[in-house]
């Protein structure tokens, strides 16, 4: 079975001291490794369509960005260099809003010298990326941990964000679950909300379902060995094996 490699990024920055940020130089070096191995780049939605159709290339790379930080736009020239598109997942409440991104996990940066790193991509910036072949997906309305919500609240987060993004960009096919948190109930609600696929972050890729597609999280604080364990061919195969949950704990 042909299975794409899905990478999860957040911000592009060499000065923001957080696991969410990767420098532009490291980002380019990571993509170059996949390009050197002849990986074909697809958006998440296109990879799903081609997986269903049986036309997915033997080596497929799906580059994704969560949260839609303004710095995401800095990745566009690098992706263009390699002929790769990307998928950016937007938090609906911040579409067209003149405010910094804020939710538990990033709020501590709002009162620091790094506060501008929380600036979101505006509508024009997102449309510019869409014109380059990027996909605009959903990251819910307010970035909650979906399994912690009642089903009606969860469905509202999923449905309202999909509707808001569709109004601006003509459609919204995929969802990335905030904090990487998803269970069977949330996955079923994502399907009910009208998405075609959903993704999360996990070491083990043994579970790979349409609404629980696993991704590898890129981090600016990863050392070279840890980066290798995430992105080299052998570890990629190991993550897909039945032993992956055990290896992840080790």
Secondary structure, 3 states (H helix, E strand, C coil): CCCCEEEEECEECCCCCCCCEECHHHHHHHHHHHHHCCCEECCHHHHHHHHHHCCCCCCEEEEEEEECEHHHHHHHHHHHHHCCCCEEEECHHHCCCCCECCCCCCHHHCCCCCHHHHEECCHHHHHHHHHCCCEEEECCCCCCCHHHCCHHHHHHHHHHHHHHHHHHHCCCCEEECHHHCCCHHHHHHHHHCCCCEEEEECCCCCCCECCEEEEEECCCCCCHHHHHHHHCHHHHHHHCCCCHHHHHHC
